[in-house]
């Protein structure tokens, strides 16, 4: 008998836990002033955002790109001919400078962005989208927007309005806390 037959649980995956063990952990480990039910709701929102990112990455797979890389290209597209530094990109996307550099490296290897050194200060680097990058974005955006719209298909029209109000409120609150806006 092989190990797989004796041990039906794949050792490369973990069993599903559901929300309840997390709720119990919240009760045991949260600060006394933390509303337990709100912590659980917040955790559910974090999970939801992870699921959304995983799902959009699946949708974008035929283009050979992830949401985070496309997000950077969209940012550069929306800023037109304005040059952006890696630091400014990192701040706007809410990621570290090292993560931004990694994204830029990946996109540059595929000729979707280009780095240029400042004529006044060669230490300063600017990133801009290439024509090839603009063409790529034009091809990927219909799939991206279609996915964004599909997220809400299970909600009734009234629920969508309430959802938009709640998301706007949460978004504004987080932007204030972080001092960053999209």
C-alpha positions as CSV (number, residue, x, y, z in Angstrom):
1,X,0.0,0.0,0.0
2,X,1.4,3.4,-1.0
3,X,1.7,6.4,1.4
4,X,-1.0,8.2,-0.5
5,X,-3.4,5.2,0.0
6,X,-2.6,5.1,3.8
7,X,-2.8,8.8,4.3
8,X,-5.8,10.3,2.4
9,X,-4.9,13.8,3.5
10,X,-2.6,15.5,1.0
11,X,0.3,16.8,3.1
12,X,0.7,19.7,0.7
13,X,-2.7,21.2,1.6
14,X,-4.4,22.1,4.8
15,X,-7.9,21.1,5.7
16,X,-10.6,23.8,5.4
17,X,-11.4,25.4,8.8
18,X,-14.3,27.7,8.1
19,X,-14.9,30.8,10.1
20,X,-15.6,29.4,13.5
21,X,-12.0,28.5,14.6
22,X,-10.9,32.0,13.6
23,X,-13.9,33.5,15.6
24,X,-12.7,31.5,18.6
25,X,-9.1,32.7,18.1
26,X,-10.4,36.3,17.9
27,X,-12.2,35.8,21.2
28,X,-9.1,34.4,22.9
29,X,-6.5,36.8,21.5
30,X,-8.2,40.2,20.7
31,X,-7.6,43.2,23.0
32,X,-10.4,43.8,25.5
33,X,-11.6,46.9,23.6
34,X,-11.9,45.1,20.3
35,X,-15.5,44.4,19.1
36,X,-15.4,40.6,18.5
37,X,-18.1,40.6,15.8
38,X,-16.5,43.5,14.0
39,X,-13.1,41.8,14.0
40,X,-14.8,38.7,12.5
41,X,-16.5,40.9,9.8
42,X,-13.2,42.6,9.1
43,X,-11.5,39.2,8.7
44,X,-14.2,38.2,6.2
45,X,-13.5,41.3,4.2
46,X,-9.8,40.5,4.1
47,X,-10.6,37.0,2.9
48,X,-13.0,38.4,0.3
49,X,-10.2,40.7,-1.0
50,X,-7.9,37.8,-1.3
51,X,-10.5,35.8,-3.2
52,X,-11.0,38.7,-5.6
53,X,-7.3,39.0,-6.3
54,X,-7.0,35.3,-6.8
55,X,-10.0,35.2,-9.2
56,X,-8.8,38.2,-11.2
57,X,-5.4,36.6,-11.6
58,X,-7.1,33.6,-13.1
59,X,-9.0,35.8,-15.5
60,X,-5.8,37.6,-16.5
61,X,-3.7,34.4,-16.8
62,X,-4.3,34.3,-20.6
63,X,-2.6,37.7,-20.8
64,X,0.4,36.4,-18.8
65,X,0.0,39.0,-16.1
66,X,-1.3,39.4,-12.6
67,X,-3.6,42.1,-11.2
68,X,-0.7,43.8,-9.4
69,X,1.3,44.2,-12.6
70,X,-1.7,45.4,-14.5
71,X,-2.5,47.8,-11.7
72,X,0.9,49.4,-12.2
73,X,0.3,49.7,-16.0
74,X,-3.1,51.2,-15.4
75,X,-1.6,53.8,-13.0
76,X,1.0,54.8,-15.6
77,X,-1.7,54.8,-18.4
78,X,-3.9,57.2,-16.3
79,X,-1.0,59.5,-15.7
80,X,-0.3,59.9,-19.4
81,X,3.0,61.4,-20.2
82,X,3.8,62.3,-16.6
83,X,6.9,60.5,-15.4
84,X,6.7,58.5,-12.2
85,X,9.5,57.5,-9.8
86,X,9.5,54.0,-8.3
87,X,9.0,55.5,-4.9
88,X,5.9,57.4,-6.1
89,X,4.6,54.2,-7.7
90,X,5.2,52.2,-4.5
91,X,3.4,54.9,-2.4
92,X,0.4,55.1,-4.7
93,X,0.0,51.3,-4.9
94,X,0.5,50.8,-1.2
95,X,3.5,48.5,-1.6
96,X,7.1,48.6,-0.6
97,X,9.8,50.2,-2.8
98,X,11.3,46.7,-3.2
99,X,8.0,45.3,-4.4
100,X,7.5,48.2,-6.9
101,X,11.1,47.6,-8.2
102,X,10.3,43.9,-8.7
103,X,7.1,44.8,-10.6
104,X,8.9,47.3,-12.7
105,X,11.7,44.8,-13.5
106,X,9.2,42.3,-14.7
107,X,7.3,44.8,-16.8
108,X,10.5,46.2,-18.2
109,X,11.8,42.8,-19.3
110,X,8.6,42.5,-21.4
111,X,9.0,46.0,-22.8
112,X,5.8,47.2,-21.3
113,X,7.5,50.0,-19.3
114,X,10.8,51.8,-19.6
115,X,13.1,53.4,-17.0
116,X,14.8,56.7,-17.8
117,X,17.4,58.5,-15.8
118,X,16.9,62.2,-15.0
119,X,19.1,64.5,-17.1
120,X,19.6,66.7,-14.0
121,X,20.4,63.9,-11.5
122,X,21.4,60.5,-13.0
123,X,20.6,58.9,-9.6
124,X,16.9,59.7,-10.2
125,X,14.9,57.2,-12.2
126,X,11.6,57.7,-13.9
127,X,9.3,55.0,-15.2
128,X,6.9,55.3,-18.1
129,X,4.7,53.0,-20.1
130,X,5.8,52.1,-23.6
131,X,3.6,52.0,-26.7
132,X,3.7,48.2,-26.4
133,X,2.5,48.6,-22.8
134,X,-0.4,50.9,-23.9
135,X,-1.4,48.3,-26.5
136,X,-1.2,45.6,-23.9
137,X,-3.4,47.5,-21.5
138,X,-5.9,48.2,-24.2
139,X,-6.2,44.4,-24.8
140,X,-6.4,43.4,-21.2
141,X,-8.8,46.1,-19.8
142,X,-12.0,44.7,-21.3
143,X,-11.4,41.4,-19.4
144,X,-10.5,43.3,-16.3
145,X,-13.6,45.5,-16.4
146,X,-15.8,42.5,-17.2
147,X,-14.4,40.8,-14.1
148,X,-14.9,43.9,-11.9
149,X,-18.6,44.0,-13.0
150,X,-19.1,40.3,-12.4
151,X,-18.1,40.6,-8.8
152,X,-21.6,42.1,-8.1
153,X,-23.8,39.8,-10.1
154,X,-25.1,38.0,-7.0
155,X,-26.4,41.3,-5.5
156,X,-29.8,42.8,-6.2
157,X,-29.8,46.4,-7.5
158,X,-30.7,47.8,-4.0
159,X,-27.9,45.7,-2.4
160,X,-25.5,47.1,-4.9
161,X,-26.3,50.7,-3.9
162,X,-25.9,49.9,-0.2
163,X,-22.7,48.0,-1.0
164,X,-21.3,51.0,-2.9
165,X,-22.2,53.3,0.0
166,X,-20.5,51.0,2.5
167,X,-17.4,50.5,0.3
168,X,-17.0,54.2,-0.3
169,X,-17.2,54.8,3.5
170,X,-14.6,52.1,4.3
171,X,-12.4,53.2,1.4
172,X,-12.4,56.8,2.6
173,X,-11.7,55.8,6.2
174,X,-8.7,53.6,5.1
175,X,-7.4,56.4,2.8
176,X,-7.5,58.8,5.8
177,X,-5.6,56.3,8.1
178,X,-3.0,55.6,5.5
179,X,-2.7,59.1,4.0
180,X,-2.9,57.7,0.5
181,X,-5.5,58.0,-2.2
182,X,-5.9,56.2,-5.6
